[in-house]
Amino acid sequence: MCLAVLALHALPGIPVLIAANRDEFHERPTLAAAQWPDAPGIYAGRDARAGGTWMGVTDSGRYALVTNFREPGSFLENAPSRGALVEDYLRGAETPAGYLARVHEAGQAYNGFNLIVGDTREAWYLSNRDGGPRALAPGVYALSNHLLDTPWPKLARTKAAFAAVLRSGPQPDLPALMAALADRDPADDADLPATGLPLDRERLLSSPFIVSPNYGTRSSSVLTLRDGGAGQLDERRFAPDGSVGGESRLTFSWRAAGAGNNR
């Protein structure tokens, strides 16, 4: 996952709304979003090479997502998979705070990451490049390949488009959210972040939706958790030329752990 905008307890009746793009090398094998056969309570795509996932949700209302922290020249070849951080949270039962406290202790073994974990009651954020875990208050947040809400042009533009969709009506407009994620316009060179990449690479990576023969936006996803127990995960997958290669809609019912028969 390389771009995500989250509305957490910011919409009436919708405690969690996430719109996100996953950018990855096209040759990396990936399984489409599905209910996992070995863990039927999990709904997510899957990395078919290293295992794990970039974003997922469970039928107890737990969700998580991870992005890489861009730092050329600081890659650890034998570091554990960052996608396992999402999978481990989804498979477990720890509180968001407890889980991130444990991840924080081992965080330097991983390549740079940003991790958000939560449920329908709370959400927490951790980067192993920025101190310890912190709770997220209700609001709208955006995350790319630097720290939470770092105002890179692609992040600011997508967050503004997301906010405009939320203002347009009481219910999220799925086509409009997907359109916001499909923005292919690069940032002006003067506004590009300086992360140590060559200029042409910074320019390529500066658009919310990335198209190139080797690397680009592999999927766009929208996750919605509603009061009353309705959940939905929409995924649109893309070929290297940016054309749509497939779509999935997963609907499920969630019940918070320990909620009994009533929420």
Backbone torsions as a table, in degrees:
resi	resn	phi	psi	omega
1	MET	NA	129.3	-177.2
2	CYS	-125.0	-1.8	177.3
3	LEU	-158.5	125.3	179.7
4	ALA	-146.6	139.7	172.2
5	VAL	-123.0	133.1	-173.0
6	LEU	-126.7	132.7	168.5
7	ALA	-108.5	110.2	-175.5
8	LEU	-111.7	112.6	-178.0
9	HIS	52.6	37.2	-178.6
10	ALA	-112.2	-4.8	-178.4
11	LEU	-126.9	137.6	178.7
12	PRO	-59.5	125.0	175.3
13	GLY	79.1	-1.0	-178.5
14	ILE	-130.3	92.0	-178.2
15	PRO	-67.9	-25.4	-177.1
16	VAL	-138.0	124.6	170.9
17	LEU	-138.2	123.7	-178.1
18	ILE	-130.8	130.8	172.3
19	ALA	-119.8	128.4	-170.0
20	ALA	-150.1	149.1	171.4
21	ASN	-112.0	138.7	172.2
22	ARG	-105.8	119.2	176.5
23	ASP	-105.9	135.5	-174.9
24	GLU	-163.2	162.5	172.3
25	PHE	-64.2	137.0	-175.5
26	HIS	-67.4	-23.8	-178.4
27	GLU	-79.7	-9.3	-178.6
28	ARG	-77.5	120.7	-175.6
29	PRO	-69.2	138.6	-173.1
30	THR	-141.0	141.2	174.0
31	LEU	-99.0	139.3	-179.4
32	ALA	-64.6	158.1	177.1
33	ALA	-55.6	132.8	-176.5
34	ALA	-163.6	168.0	168.1
35	GLN	-76.7	123.0	-172.7
36	TRP	-69.4	127.7	-178.4
37	PRO	-65.8	-28.9	-179.9
38	ASP	-92.0	-3.0	177.9
39	ALA	-153.2	77.4	-169.9
40	PRO	-59.6	-15.4	178.4
41	GLY	-83.2	-2.8	-177.5
42	ILE	-106.1	137.7	176.6
43	TYR	-124.5	115.7	-174.8
44	ALA	-172.5	162.6	163.6
45	GLY	-75.4	178.5	-176.8
46	ARG	-150.0	137.7	173.5
47	ASP	-79.5	113.5	-175.7
48	ALA	-79.2	-5.5	178.5
49	ARG	-95.0	-55.3	-175.0
50	ALA	-103.3	-4.6	-172.0
51	GLY	79.1	-175.7	179.5
52	GLY	76.1	-174.3	-178.0
53	THR	-154.1	163.9	-180.0
54	TRP	-94.1	-25.6	177.4
55	MET	-159.6	140.5	177.6
56	GLY	-162.6	173.8	-176.0
57	VAL	-146.3	158.7	179.8
58	THR	-125.2	168.5	178.9
59	ASP	-78.9	7.0	168.3
60	SER	-105.7	11.0	176.8
61	GLY	80.9	13.3	175.8
62	ARG	-85.4	142.2	178.5
63	TYR	-144.5	159.2	178.3
64	ALA	-158.0	154.0	172.9
65	LEU	-150.3	154.2	-179.9
66	VAL	-134.8	143.6	168.7
67	THR	-126.1	153.1	173.3
68	ASN	-77.4	148.3	173.8
69	PHE	-96.6	119.1	-173.8
70	ARG	-75.1	117.8	178.3
71	GLU	-152.7	80.1	-178.3
72	PRO	-55.0	138.3	179.0
73	GLY	89.2	-1.1	-178.5
74	SER	-119.4	31.2	-175.1
75	PHE	-88.6	128.6	176.6
76	LEU	-95.2	115.7	-174.5
77	GLU	-62.4	-37.2	-174.1
78	ASN	-103.7	19.2	179.4
79	ALA	-68.8	150.0	176.2
80	PRO	-64.3	157.9	-178.3
81	SER	-67.5	130.9	176.6
82	ARG	-71.2	-26.4	176.3
83	GLY	-64.1	-23.9	177.4
84	ALA	-68.1	-24.6	178.2
85	LEU	-63.3	-38.3	176.7
86	VAL	-70.8	-49.1	-178.1
87	GLU	-58.9	-44.0	-177.4
88	ASP	-62.5	-38.9	177.5
89	TYR	-66.2	-44.3	-178.1
90	LEU	-64.4	-35.3	-179.8
91	ARG	-77.1	-19.6	-172.7
92	GLY	-94.0	-169.1	-179.2
93	ALA	-134.4	7.0	178.9
94	GLU	-65.3	154.3	172.2
95	THR	-65.9	156.4	176.4
96	PRO	-54.4	-43.7	-179.3
97	ALA	-65.1	-43.5	-179.2
98	GLY	-65.3	-39.8	-179.9
99	TYR	-65.6	-45.8	-178.3
100	LEU	-69.4	-29.9	174.9
101	ALA	-61.9	-39.9	179.6
102	ARG	-70.9	-41.9	178.2
103	VAL	-63.2	-38.7	-179.2
104	HIS	-58.2	-38.0	-179.0
105	GLU	-63.2	-31.5	-178.0
106	ALA	-107.4	10.0	-168.1
107	GLY	-62.4	-30.9	-176.0
108	GLN	-74.2	-8.6	175.0
109	ALA	-74.6	-16.1	-176.0
110	TYR	-97.9	156.3	163.9
111	ASN	-65.0	164.9	-173.3
112	GLY	-56.9	135.1	-179.5
113	PHE	-146.4	159.2	165.0
114	ASN	-120.1	131.8	-176.0
115	LEU	-132.3	127.0	172.0
116	ILE	-117.4	127.4	176.1
117	VAL	-129.3	148.3	-179.3
118	GLY	-170.0	-175.1	171.6
119	ASP	-144.7	-166.9	-175.7
120	THR	-77.7	2.2	178.3
121	ARG	-110.7	-32.7	-175.4
122	GLU	-153.3	163.0	177.4
123	ALA	-143.5	147.5	179.9
124	TRP	-134.5	151.8	-178.7
125	TYR	-126.1	142.4	175.6
126	LEU	-145.3	134.4	165.2
127	SER	-122.2	136.6	175.8
128	ASN	-79.5	12.1	173.1
129	ARG	-118.4	16.5	-174.3
130	ASP	-159.0	58.6	172.4
131	GLY	70.6	-156.5	-172.4
132	GLY	-92.4	179.2	-179.2
133	PRO	-64.1	151.4	173.6
134	ARG	-142.4	145.5	178.6
135	ALA	-74.9	147.1	177.7
136	LEU	-104.3	120.7	175.9
137	ALA	-70.8	161.5	174.9
138	PRO	-54.2	136.7	-179.1
139	GLY	159.1	-169.3	179.7
140	VAL	-111.8	130.6	-177.1
141	TYR	-129.3	157.5	176.9
142	ALA	-138.7	146.3	-173.8
143	LEU	-143.7	134.2	174.4
144	SER	-131.7	-128.3	-174.9
145	ASN	-107.0	24.7	168.9
146	HIS	-132.0	-156.0	-176.3
147	LEU	-76.5	165.3	-177.8
148	LEU	-54.2	129.2	177.2
149	ASP	63.7	18.3	170.2
150	THR	-61.1	125.4	-168.8
151	PRO	-81.5	54.5	169.5
152	TRP	-61.3	150.0	-176.9
153	PRO	-54.5	-44.0	-178.8
154	LYS	-62.5	-35.8	-178.1
155	LEU	-72.4	-46.2	-179.8
156	ALA	-62.0	-41.0	-178.4
157	ARG	-66.8	-44.2	-178.5
158	THR	-69.4	-38.7	178.1
159	LYS	-63.0	-40.1	178.2
160	ALA	-66.0	-40.5	178.4
161	ALA	-66.6	-39.6	177.2
162	PHE	-61.2	-47.0	179.7
163	ALA	-62.2	-36.6	178.3
164	ALA	-65.5	-38.3	176.6
165	VAL	-63.0	-42.4	-179.1
166	LEU	-64.5	-32.9	179.7
167	ARG	-76.6	-15.7	-171.1
168	SER	-79.2	-14.4	-179.5
169	GLY	-179.0	169.3	-176.4
170	PRO	-71.3	-20.5	-179.7
171	GLN	-117.8	139.9	179.3
172	PRO	-59.7	136.2	179.3
173	ASP	-92.9	103.1	-175.1
174	LEU	-59.6	-47.6	177.2
175	PRO	-58.1	-36.7	179.3
176	ALA	-69.0	-37.3	176.6
177	LEU	-65.7	-42.3	177.3
178	MET	-64.2	-36.0	177.9
179	ALA	-65.3	-38.7	177.5
180	ALA	-62.7	-37.5	179.0
181	LEU	-73.3	-17.8	-174.4
182	ALA	-91.5	9.6	-177.5
183	ASP	-66.8	116.8	-176.7
184	ARG	-102.8	5.2	-176.6
185	ASP	-76.5	125.4	176.6
186	PRO	-74.1	161.7	175.1
187	ALA	-75.4	157.6	171.8
188	ASP	-62.4	144.8	-178.4
189	ASP	-55.5	-36.0	-178.3
190	ALA	-66.2	-20.2	-177.2
191	ASP	-101.1	-1.0	-175.8
192	LEU	-66.8	141.1	172.6
193	PRO	-68.5	154.6	177.8
194	ALA	-106.5	94.1	-176.6
195	THR	-108.0	4.4	179.6
196	GLY	99.3	1.0	177.7
197	LEU	-88.6	157.3	173.0
198	PRO	-60.6	155.1	-175.2
199	LEU	-56.8	-42.3	-177.8
200	ASP	-65.3	-31.5	178.2
201	ARG	-74.4	-42.5	176.1
202	GLU	-58.0	-40.7	-179.5
203	ARG	-64.6	-45.3	179.4
204	LEU	-59.0	-44.0	-175.0
205	LEU	-80.8	-1.9	-174.2
206	SER	-84.6	-11.8	177.9
207	SER	-87.0	147.4	177.4
208	PRO	-58.9	-37.0	177.7
209	PHE	-112.8	124.4	-172.4
210	ILE	-108.3	132.2	177.4
211	VAL	-126.6	121.3	170.5
212	SER	-160.0	161.2	-175.3
213	PRO	-62.2	-32.5	-173.4
214	ASN	-101.9	-31.2	-171.9
215	TYR	-143.7	140.1	178.3
216	GLY	178.6	-170.2	178.7
217	THR	-73.4	115.1	-178.4
218	ARG	-88.2	-30.9	-179.8
219	SER	-158.1	153.9	169.9
220	SER	-118.8	138.7	-175.5
221	SER	-136.5	146.4	172.1
222	VAL	-129.9	122.8	178.5
223	LEU	-110.3	130.1	179.4
224	THR	-129.5	125.4	172.0
225	LEU	-118.3	122.8	-176.4
226	ARG	-109.3	149.8	170.2
227	ASP	-55.8	144.6	-179.1
228	GLY	96.0	-11.0	171.1
229	GLY	104.2	9.9	178.9
230	ALA	-91.1	130.2	177.5
231	GLY	-126.8	149.6	179.3
232	GLN	-150.1	134.6	175.0
233	LEU	-126.2	114.7	177.7
234	ASP	-104.7	133.2	178.6
235	GLU	-131.9	133.5	174.4
236	ARG	-120.7	125.6	-175.6
237	ARG	-107.1	152.2	-171.3
238	PHE	-130.6	147.7	173.2
239	ALA	-83.4	170.0	-179.5
240	PRO	-57.3	-27.6	179.0
241	ASP	-85.7	5.2	178.3
242	GLY	88.1	-2.1	177.8
243	SER	-75.2	154.5	-178.9
244	VAL	-71.6	128.1	-179.7
245	GLY	-107.5	-8.5	179.7
246	GLY	167.7	159.8	179.7
247	GLU	-141.5	148.6	176.6
248	SER	-137.4	145.0	169.9
249	ARG	-130.0	118.2	178.1
250	LEU	-109.1	122.3	174.7
251	THR	-113.3	142.3	-175.6
252	PHE	-156.3	165.0	174.3
253	SER	-106.2	136.4	177.7
254	TRP	-116.7	149.9	175.2
255	ARG	-139.6	121.3	-179.4
256	ALA	-60.7	140.6	178.6
257	ALA	-57.2	131.1	178.8
258	GLY	79.0	9.7	-176.0
259	ALA	-81.4	-14.4	-177.6
260	GLY	68.5	-144.9	-177.5
261	ASN	-91.0	-8.5	-177.4
262	ASN	-127.4	147.7	175.6
263	ARG	-109.1	NA	NA
